[in-house]
Amino acid sequence: MTMAGAHIRIARPTNDIEKLLSFYRDGLGFKVLGSFTNHEGFDGVMLGHGGGTSGYHLEFTLKRGHTVPRCPTQDNLLIFYLPDEKAYTEALAQMKSAGYESVESFNPYWDRCGKTFEDADGYRVNVTILSFLFLLPSCVAAVIKMASSFSLWLTFLTALTLVMTVTSQQTGFHPDWPRWCGKVYEAGYPNFNPGGQTPLPIPNPLAPLLNVQFKPRYSLYLSTETHAGIIVTAPLTSHLGKPWPPTNSSSTSPRSNHLIFSIHLVNSSYPLIQSTIKINTTSLFSFPLSLLPGPSLSPIQLVLYGAPENGTPTYTAFASILYLPDKKSGSITRIDNLKGGLYFLNSATNKTFEPFFPYGFYASDDNFLRISEGNISDAKRDIKKYAKLGLNAMIPLITTGHKGKAEEVLGYMTEVGIKYMYNLRENFRNMSYVKENVEWVKEQEGIWGYWTVDEPDGWQDSFEDVMSVKEVVERLDPYHVVAVTLNCQNYYFKEYSAGGHIIMTDPYPIGINATYSKWGTPCNVTYGDCGCDNCLGIVQDVPDRLDTFTQYEKWLGIWPPKTKLHNPQSFHGQDYWLRDPSPEEEEVMNVLGVMHGSKGVISWLWPASDVLGKTHGDLAKILTGQPVLGFLIGGDGPERIEVGPMEGIEVIDAAYWVSEDGKEMLVSVVNGGYVDVKGRVEVPVVNATGIERTVLGNLEWKLEGDKLVVDKLPALATSMVILSVN
């Protein structure tokens, strides 16, 4: 290990530990990390930061019967560089609150750059600002004066830039240590805050703010289509957008509390759309595609101009639309930005987009597809069995190393109705590899997208690499989607999620020890790896992860929320997962995923056990076919239903979807607990007039007034019921 990776302890003797504690703990905000008494005649205390966010800590010792002289000079300093003006101001306020006033520095330079304080032993600390963007003007002048030659000034800037780069590593702190999700997990490394958390928004004092945004209804349009939809959303928020003027509640104008807007091609005064939208709503508008320039493989840039009725203030938003030439062969996939689902087109659909809910597995090559060994006949036999289970999608873990055989296998998948996402993860940083694979596969009939990067947040891949592969694939093949799998619960979500049009989540909670790992270390939000990041080891970890990511998107202003797929656990091993999920757990996790917004299921890993294969196949037949498919992809929802009050309510989850024509409702209810919920369970269902059919589960539901009721909800029970609606 090099000295550059060392953790530093700064140790100093004293005659009065308590006086120093007041200065460093109460004034500077250090925490007591540990202490000892009469250890071979020494007392001592260690001070630092509980989350391990710094590479150092302080130790003060007192030897009984030994007198320590005061500090030899007034220029013995510890310099604390704080990251910004806010932290600097707060530090000075805390010192003042603790009763400490700054002193005149021996070297006047430090008074220009910050404030100096003296502890009980005469040793001094200086608090200043690290970032060059926030350096005090007097400090900048002092630095320039000191660095009288250009070379010295350049040296200063270079050194400062280097320090700032180290403190803002793309992938968190201590990149040379073994980490997962930014957290060290092996014994022998100190705990530290990994960073990268998505921050809770800070309300703007000028709120309410209007955060107007717009997006095409679909991620792409074809030259064979005549019209395009545009979704406009105009929410009032506490932290994003521009201030919205107070509304005159007595106004009778139909445009009161509305944004008047027009949407144009960038650099064009001719409007594609002119309309209004009520504040705090989302609306769909339409325009003829003939108003756009001719079809192109590159996005066309659009701009929205808006204002309230009185004309001020004005609002601007930007978006782009993909208007592509039609393809004569192969497949096309697009995302419905309004409802989040996927639509797929190829020759088997008569070149018409059909709703698509992908349900299948990541599939291994070595003991299933067999492309590398050339056993194509056995591969076809097993692929046919896979399709007969009811599975309609796959991510085959193959490469182009055996292109001819791979093409035969992929062609057979298409023949039996399996659509596939092409795997690029092994060499996603190699752009030559990426280009070769995309050029080879993009015209195939069965491809619906590309899986580019696997768990980059866990591996702490560079943001640039994750974005680069997405951009290259988009440029080479704009007709298909890109997906990235995220493993971590809260680690650089914004940066890593930007690497895909689709986010796949893979919390694997079953059979784990959620608090202590195989590495001999505890697991918490800043330390350890227990196989499922920040999980409790229960089925609810699946919907919690989906909800968490959606919440981050709201905080960050990412709209519309990205399409999400659930990657369920169908395996055990690696000293993390002691067992497979049971069939009941598997079904509960997948149904909960759908109820919390998942638009597809791709499980790890095939071949799975026979019992789990059947469980997935049976559920896939329901979710990928009508009538349920129409609700999941074309309907409005899912919307949560609050159930209760009753004993066991905390493990009951309920949601509903309304059909596109508004005449039917799909209601799903899950008991995510391991014991029966006894007694009458009531699920509110507004405007329901009757039960049409039960599509999942065998419970005897009844409709009584505006409630769907059942006498008992067994452990790990799942239900889906279709109701008629007036």
N, C-alpha and C positions, 0 to 999 in steps of 0.2 A: 504494500500500500504506500502510495506517495504521500509526502507531507501536504500536498494540495488538498487531499481529502480528509485531513485530520480534523477532529473536533478539539477546540482549544479550551483549556481551563486556565483562568487567570487567578492565581492564588496570592494572598497577601496576609501577613500577620497584623494583628490589631490588639489594643488593650481593652476594647469595649465593643463587643459584637452587637449589642442591642442598639447603640447609637448608629452604627452603620446600617443596621436593618431598617431603621426609620428612613434613612436617606435613600437607600437603593430599592427597598421594597415599596414604601409609601410614596416616595417622591418620584423615582424613575419607573416604578411599576413592575419590578422584577418579582418573581414568585419564588418561594422557598422550595427548592427541589429536594432537600434533605439536610440532616444535621446529625451531629454526634457529640457525645459528652464524655470527657475523661478517657479518650482513646490514647493510651500511653502518655497521659498528661496533657493532651490537647482537647480543646473544644472546637467545634467548627460548624459552619453553615454554608450550604451551596445555594446560589441564587441563579435563576435563569428564566426560561419561558416554558410553561407547562407543555405546550404543544411541540416543543423541540424545533421552533421555527428558525433558530439561529445556530450558527456553527460554534458557539462558545457558551461558557457559563462562568460565574465568579465564585470564588471560595474565600472566606475569611476565617482565619484560625486564631485561637488564643491559647498560649501555653502558660499554664499556671506557674506563677513565681518568676515570670520573665517579662521584662518591660521592653516595649517596642518604641523606638523614637518616631517622632512625627515625620511626615513626608519631607524629603531633603530639599525639594525645590517646588516652586509654584508652576513649573512647566511639566510636571508629571501628569499626563493627561490620558484619559480614555475618551475617544471621539465616537459619538453615536450618530451615524448618518441616517436620517429618517427619510422615507421614500417620497414624501410630498408635503405641501404646505399645511394640510389639515393635520397630519400626524405631528408635525413640528409644533403647531399652535397648541394642540392638545397636550403634548409633553410639557411645554412651558407652563400651561395652566395647572397641570397636576403637581409640578414642583412647587408652584406658588401656593396651591391648596394645602400641601404638606408642610408649608412654613419655610420654604427655602427660597432665598432671593439670589439672583445672579451676582457674581463678583467680577471685578475687572480682570481681564486675562493678562497674564504676564507677557504673552505675545499678542499685540493688538490685532493681528490677523484674525484670531479666533472670535474677537468681538464683532468683527465685520461679517463673519460667516455664521454666527450663531450666538448662543448664550453659554457661559461657563458657570459651573457651580462647584462648591468645595465641600467635601465630607468632613466628618468629625476628626479624621486623622490628617487633614490637610491635603489629601489627594483630590484631584479635580477631574471633572467630566465636562465635556463640551457637547452640546446638542445642536446639530445643524441639519441642513437639508441635502439629501444625496442628489436628486435629479437636477441636471443642468437647467431644465426648464423652470425650476422653482428656486434656484439659487438667489439669495438676497442680492440686490444690486450692488451693495457695498462689497460683498464677497467677490462678485464677478470682477469688479474694478481692482480689488486687491490681487486676485489671481493674475489678471492681465499685467498688472504692474510687476508682480514677481516674475512672471514669464516674459521678460523683456525681449527675448529673442523669439523669432517665429518657431524655431525648433522646440524651445521649451513650452511654448503655448500649444503646439501640436501634440507634444508629449502629454500635457495635461488633458487635452480633449480625448486623446486616445485612451489614456488610463481611465478617465471618467466613463467613456463609452463602454469600455471593457467591464468595468464594475457594474454598470447598469445592465449590460447583457447577461452577466452571470446571475444577477438578482431577478431576471425576468426570463429564465429559460423557457422555451416553448413548452417543454414537457415537465415543468415543475422543478423541484429542488433535488440536489444530490443525484444527478443522472448517472453517476458512476456506481451507485449502490444498487443492489438487487431490489427492484420495486415492482409493484403491481398497482395500477390505478394511482400511481404517484407515491404509494405508501411502501416503506420498507416492510419486509415480512420475515426475514431470517433473524435468528437470535444474534445478538452481538452488535446490532446497530441501534442508535438512539432513536426514540420516537420523535417525529416532527410533523407539523402540519403540511400535507402534500401540496396545498394550494389548488388552484384551478376550480374552486367552487363557483357555481352560478350565484351571483349575489341577489339578495332580496332587494327589490327596487326601493330607492329612496324617493319619497313623494316630493314633487316639485311644488314650491310655495305658490306658483302661478296657476296650479291646477284649478279647475278641470282643463285638461289638454285634449285636443282633438288629434287623434293619430290616424288620419285617413290613409288607406292603402287600397290597391286594386291588383287584380290578377286575372289572366284568362281562365275561363271555366275549366278548360282542359290544358294539359301540359303541352299539347301539340294539336295542330289542325292540319288537314290535308287539302291539296288543291282540288279534290273532288267534292269538298264541302262548300256550302254557300254562305253560311253565317257562323260567327264566333260569339261566344258568351263572354262577358266580362263581369267579374264579381267585384263589387265595391263595398268596403266596410268602413264605418265611421264611428268607432267607439270613443267615448270619453274615458281618459285614463288619468292616473295620478302622476305618471312619470314619463310618458312618451308623447311626443307631438308638440303642437303649438297651442297656446291658450285659446279657449273658445269663449267668445263674449257672452255675457249674461243674456238670457233670453227674456224678452218682454212677455210675461205670462198673459197679459191682457190682449195681445195682438191677435187679430182675426185672420191674418194673412195665411194662406195655405203653405207659404214657404217659411213661416216662422219655425225656428228650431230645425231647419234643414240646411244642408250644404248644397249650394248650386254649383255644378261642376261641368266640365267638358273634358273629353279624352281625345288626344291628338297623336299623330306620329310626331316624334321629336323633330323639331325644326319645320313644323307645318302648322299653319293657322287654320286649316280645314278640320272641323271636328268629326271624329268617328262616332262619338256619342255626346249628346247634350241632355242633361237631366238633373234631378235633385235626389237626395237621399236624406232620410230622417236620421238625426243624430242618434247614436247607440243602436243602429241596425246594420244589417248586411243585406244587400240586394243584388240581383242578377239583371244585367242589361245585355243587349244584343246589337250587333252591327254587321253589315254585309262584308264578307271577306274581299269582295271586289274593290273595296276602298284601300286595301293594302297594296304595296308594290307586289310584283309577281312572287310566286313561291321561291323560297331560298332555304339553304341548309343552315343559315345563320339566323339568330334571333333578330326580330324587328323591335326597335326601341319605341316605347310609348310614354306619354306624360299626361298627368291629370292636373288641371288647374281648377281650384275651387275657392268659394268664398261664401259667407253668410249673406242674408238678404240685403244688408246695408253696404256690402262690398268690401268690408275690412273685418279682420285681417284676411290675407290670402293664404291658400294652402297649395302645396305642390307635392306630387308623388310620382314615382317612376316604376315602370314594369316593362317586361318584354313579352313578345308572343312569337311562338314557333309556327310558321306557316310553311309547311314542307311540300315538296313535289310528291305526288303519289308514287308508291313503289309497285313495280310490276310483279315482284316475287318476294318471298320471305314474309316475316311477321312484323307487326307494329304493336307497341304497348303505350298507353297513355294513362295519366293520372287525372282523376276528377278532383280538381282543387277545391270544389265546393263541398264534396262529401268524403273525399279521401280515398275512394276505392280505385281499382284498376280496371281498365278495359283493354281487350286483346283482339287483334285482327290477324288472320292469315287466310290461306285458301280454303281451309276447312270451315271457316266462318262466312264463306262467300264474300270475303273482303269487307265485312261489316263488323264494327266494334261490338263485342259482347262483354258483359260483366264477367270479371274473373277474380275469384277468391283462391289464390294459390294455397294448396294444402299438400305437404309432403315432407321430405327429409333431405338433409345433406346426405349424400350417398358415397360410400368409400369405393375406391377402385380395386383395392387389393383383394377383397373378399366378396365383391358384388358385381361391379361393372367389368372387371378383369381385362380392361383394355391393354394395360401394360404387359399382361401375359398372353394376350391374343386369343383368349377363350371366348369368342363372340357368341357362339351358340348357347353356352350356359348363361351368358349375360342376358341374352334375349329371353331365355326361359324365365329368368328371375325378374326381369323388368316386366314381363307380362303378368306375373303373379302380383307384383307391386301395384300395377294398374288395376287389377281385378279387386284389390282390397278397397278401392275407391279413391286412392290418392291420385291427384291430378298434376302435381308439380314436383320438381327435384332441383337440387343444386349438386350436380355430379362433380365429384372432386377429382377431375381429370385435367390434363394439359394437352397441348398439341404435340407432345413428344411422339405420339403414334397417330398422326392426323387421319390417315385413311381409316383405321379401325375406329377411332373416335367418331368420325363422321358417320360411319355405319351404325354405331350404337345410338348416337343422338338422333339419327334419322328414324331408327326403330322406336325410340321414345315418342317421337312425334306421331308415328303411325298408330300407336296404341293410346294416344290421347294425353301424353305427359308433356307438359311445357317445362322448360328448364331455364334456370338462371345460370349464366356461364361464369365459371370460377377463374378469377384473375389474381387471387390473393397471394399465391406463392412468390410471384415476381412482380408485384405491383409497382415497385420502384424502377423497374427496368422498362423504359418507355419503348424500346425496340420490341421487347417481348409483348407488351400490351398492344402495340400496333399490329404486330403479326397475328395475334389471337383475334383481335376485334375484326380485322379485315377478313379473316378466314370464316368467322362464325356469323357475322352480322346479317347475311342474306339467308340464313337457315329459317325453315318454317316454324321450328319449335321454340326458338329463343324468345324469352320475354324480358330479359334484363341481364345485368352484369353485377356480380358480387366482387367488389374491388378490394376491400380491406376488411380484415377480421380483427375485431377488438383492438383498434389502434389506441384507444384510451387506456386499455390495460397494458399494452406493450409500450405505451408512450412514444408512438411513432411521431415523426415531425408533422406539423400541420401542413407544411408545404408539400410533402410527399402525398398525403391523403388528398389534398386538393388537386395536385397535378394529375393524378391518374383519372380522377373524375372529369377534369377538363379535357384531357386527351380523348377519353371515351366519348364524351359529348360531341366533340368535334368530328370524330370518325364515324359515329353512329348516333345521330340525334333521334332515331326512331325507337330507341329503347331506353329503359330506366336504369339508374345506377343505385345500388344498395350498399350500405356500410353497416357492419354489426358493431354495436356499442355494448361493452360489458360493465362499465363502471356506473355507479349510482350518481356520482356528482364529481366528475373530473373533466374539465375543459369541454363541457357539453357543446357549447356554441361552436368551438373550433372544429371538433371532430364530427359533429352532425352535419357541418357544411360539406362534408365529403360525399354525401349521397342525396338523391331525391327521396330515397326511402331509408328509414332507420329500422334496423332489426335489433330487438332487445333479447338478451339471452341470460336472464337470471336463472340459475340452476339451484333451487333451494332444497331439494328433497335429499334426506340422508346426510346433511352436513352437520358439523359442529359449528354453530354460528358465532361462538365466542372464543374458541381456541383452535389454532391451526395445526396441521401436520408438521409445521416448521418449529413447533415448540414456542410459539408466540401468541399473545392474545390478538383478537380481531376487534377493531373498533373503527371509528371514522378517520383515524390518523395512523393506524398501524395494522399490519397483518393481512393475510389473505386466506380466507376460509372457503374459497370456491364459489362464493356468491357475494358480491361486494355490498356491504352494509345491509345484509339480509337478516331476517329472523329465522329462516329455515322453515317457512310455512308456505302454503299455496298462495296466500295473499301477497307474497313478494312479487308475483307476476303482475297483477293489476297495479300494485304500488309503483313498480318501475315505469309502466306505461303512463300512469297519472303524473309521476314526477317529471318525466320528459316533457309532457304537454304543459305542465306548469312552468317549466323553464322557458319554453317557447313563448308563453304569455309574458313572462317577466322581460324577456329579451326583445319582444316585438317581432318575433318570427311568425309571420302570417302569410298564407294559411298554415296551420300546423302540418308538418310533414307526415306523409303516409307511414304508418308503423306496422311492422309484422312482428309476430311473437315467435321466438325460437325455443320451443319447450325442451325440457330435459327428458331424454328417453334412454338413459344409460346410467352406469355407476362406475366407480373405480378412481384411480389416480390418487388414492388416499384422501380425497376430499369427500366423495359421495359414496356412502357405505352401501347403498342399495338403489335399485331402480325405483321410480315412482310406481305406486300401485295403479291398476287401470282406473280406479275411481279418482285418485289424485291427478292422473294425467288428464282425464276428461274435465275435471273441475278447473285445473289451471288453464286449459285451452278455452273453455267457455268463458271463464273470467276474463281472459285476454280479449276475446271478442267483445264482451260487454264493456270493456274499457278502451275500445277503439281500434283493436288490432284488425287489419284488413287482410290477414293471411297467416298461415302457420307453416313454418319450416323447422322441423325438429332435428336435433342432433342425437343420434347418428344412425344411419341405416347400413347394415341390417340391425334392427332392434330385436328384442325378444318377440316371440310369436304373439304373446298376449297383448303387448303394447302395440304391435303392428295391427292387430285386429281392432284394438281400441281406437287408434287413429283412423283406420279405414272406415269404421262405422260412423265416427263423427264427421269425417270428410264427406261422406255421402250426403249428410244432412246440410252441412255448411256450404258446399260447393254447388248444390243443385237447387232448383226451384221447389217450393216457394221461398225458402230462407234466403237464398242468394239475392233475390230481389230486394229484400229488406236490408241486408248487410251492405250492399253496394249502391243500390238506387234509392233506398229509403232515407228518411230523416232520423238520425240517432247515431249511436246510442245515447239515451238520456237516462240518468240515474233515477231510481224510484226509492224514496225513503220508506222503509218497512218498520213497523213497530207500533207501540212498545210491546215487547214480550221478552221473556228470558231467552238468551242466546242470540239476540238481535245483532250483536257485534260481528257475527260470522255469516250473516245472511246478506247477500248482494242481489240487487234486482235492477233491471234496466229494460228499456223498451225502444222499439223502432216503429215508425209509421210509414206505411207503404207510399210509393210515389203518387198514387191517386188519392191517398188520404182515406181509403175505405177500410183498411185493415191495420192491425197493430200486432207486432211480435213482442211478446214479453218473455224475458229470461230470468229465472230465479235460481240461485245457487246457495246451498249451505256449505260454506268453506270450512266447517268445523268437523271434528272427529267424533262428535256425539250427536244424537238426534235432538232436534228442537221440537219438544213435545208441546202439545196444545195447538190451538188454532193459529195459523199464520195468515195474515191479511196483507195483500199487496194492492195498493191503490191503483186503479186504472180508470182514467177519466174518459168519458164518452163511449165506453165499450158497451155493446148491445148483446153480445153472445160469444160463446166459445166455438170456434170453427173446427180446430183440430189441435192435438198435441203432437209436436214434431220431434221432441226429445224428452225422454224420461217416461215413467209409468205412473206418476202420481195422479190422483183423482181430483183435479182442480175444479172448483165451482165458481160461477160468477154470481155474486150477491150484491145487487146495486152497483156501486162504483168500486167494488173490491173483488179481487181474485183471491179465493180462499182455499186452504187445504187443512186437514185436521192435524197433520204432522209432517215435518220436513226432516227426512232421515239424514244421517251423517253423510257428507260428501255427495249429496243429491244434486242433480242438475235437471232443470226443466226448461223447455221452450214451448210456449203456447201461442197460437194465432187467434186473435179476437177480431170480430167485426166491430166497426166504429161508425157512429152516426155523424 
